[in-house]
């Protein structure tokens, strides 16, 4: 008995999808009437929005080099949505951060509050 089916290779999957997709005609529509429609080509933003790195979750921003299972951190500040923390973190320190908060200087990781 075979536990798993053999998967097809990526090029074969891409070919199958391409052959079974219908290309729709392109039409120009005013932006105000375009809700629910899809673009006919990629659109690339010219600026970042928001213009800063932000947290996707509530949690604690810290230096990943300090992270170790069971390590206790001192919470030294907080970063509410859209606002930066007032200070940098040092070794063994963390900043409480909320979804949308500016990633604090000196940090490179966010531990989700659910994992604390």
Secondary structure per residue as TSV (DSSP state, phi and psi in degrees):
chain	resnum	aa	ss	phi	psi
A	1	X	-	360.0	134.7
A	2	X	-	-95.3	124.7
A	3	X	S	-73.7	-40.9
A	4	X	S	-122.8	147.9
A	5	X	-	-74.5	152.0
A	6	X	-	-75.0	128.5
A	7	X	-	-80.5	150.0
A	8	X	-	-82.9	157.1
A	9	X	-	-73.9	156.4
A	10	X	H	-55.3	-48.2
A	11	X	H	-57.1	-38.1
A	12	X	H	-67.1	-41.9
A	13	X	H	-63.0	-42.8
A	14	X	H	-62.3	-42.3
A	15	X	H	-62.5	-45.5
A	16	X	H	-61.8	-42.5
A	17	X	H	-65.4	-44.6
A	18	X	H	-60.9	-40.7
A	19	X	H	-71.7	-23.8
A	20	X	T	-104.7	11.2
A	21	X	-	-106.5	140.9
A	22	X	-	-97.1	124.9
A	23	X	-	-84.9	121.0
A	24	X	-	-83.8	154.1
A	25	X	-	-69.4	150.0
A	26	X	-	-86.7	136.3
A	27	X	-	-136.8	145.9
A	28	X	-	-90.4	132.8
A	29	X	-	-135.7	136.0
A	30	X	-	-59.1	144.0
A	31	X	G	-54.3	-39.6
A	32	X	G	-64.1	-16.9
A	33	X	G	-110.7	9.9
A	34	X	-	-95.4	4.4
A	35	X	T	-57.7	127.8
A	36	X	T	90.1	-7.1
A	37	X	-	-91.7	166.8
A	38	X	-	-115.7	149.4
A	39	X	-	-73.7	148.4
A	40	X	S	-82.2	-17.1
A	41	X	S	-147.3	167.2
A	42	X	-	-66.6	144.5
A	43	X	-	-120.9	124.9
A	44	X	-	-110.5	128.2
A	45	X	-	-68.5	145.5
A	46	X	S	-89.9	-15.1
A	47	X	S	-138.1	156.1
A	48	X	-	-79.6	141.1
A	49	X	S	-140.9	113.2
A	50	X	S	-71.3	163.2
A	51	X	S	-82.9	29.6
A	52	X	S	-152.0	159.7
A	53	X	-	-72.5	129.7
A	54	X	B	-129.8	161.6
A	55	X	-	-83.4	137.3
A	56	X	S	-88.6	-5.8
A	57	X	S	-142.2	161.5
A	58	X	S	-77.4	138.6
A	59	X	E	174.0	-146.2
A	60	X	E	-131.7	120.6
A	61	X	E	-85.3	135.0
A	62	X	E	-153.9	176.3
A	63	X	-	-87.3	124.2
A	64	X	G	-61.4	-28.4
A	65	X	G	-65.1	-20.3
A	66	X	G	-88.8	-13.3
A	67	X	-	-73.1	131.0
A	68	X	-	-154.2	146.6
A	69	X	T	-55.1	128.1
A	70	X	T	82.7	-1.4
A	71	X	-	-68.6	139.6
A	72	X	-	-100.4	132.8
A	73	X	-	-113.3	151.2
A	74	X	E	-92.6	124.5
A	75	X	E	-85.3	115.6
A	76	X	E	-108.0	-7.7
A	77	X	E	-170.1	178.4
A	78	X	E	-139.8	155.4
A	79	X	E	-125.4	95.4
A	80	X	-	-69.0	168.6
A	81	X	B	-54.5	127.0
A	82	X	T	79.7	-2.8
A	83	X	-	-124.6	144.9
A	84	X	-	-82.1	158.7
A	85	X	-	-69.8	160.9
A	86	X	S	-86.5	-11.2
A	87	X	S	-144.4	165.1
A	88	X	-	-84.8	160.2
A	89	X	-	-93.3	149.4
A	90	X	-	-109.8	-172.9
A	91	X	T	-60.1	131.4
A	92	X	T	75.5	12.1
A	93	X	E	-111.7	155.7
A	94	X	E	-140.3	159.9
A	95	X	E	-121.9	126.6
A	96	X	E	-67.4	128.7
A	97	X	E	-129.5	143.1
A	98	X	-	-107.0	160.2
A	99	X	T	-53.4	126.3
A	100	X	T	91.0	-6.1
A	101	X	B	-69.5	148.4
A	102	X	B	-69.5	128.6
A	103	X	-	-62.0	120.8
A	104	X	-	-66.9	148.9
A	105	X	T	-56.0	138.7
A	106	X	T	86.6	-6.1
A	107	X	-	-105.8	152.8
A	108	X	-	-141.0	15.6
A	109	X	E	-152.7	150.0
A	110	X	E	-127.4	124.5
A	111	X	E	-94.0	121.3
A	112	X	E	-60.1	141.0
A	113	X	G	-58.0	-30.4
A	114	X	G	-66.4	-19.4
A	115	X	G	-99.8	15.2
A	116	X	-	-112.0	360.0
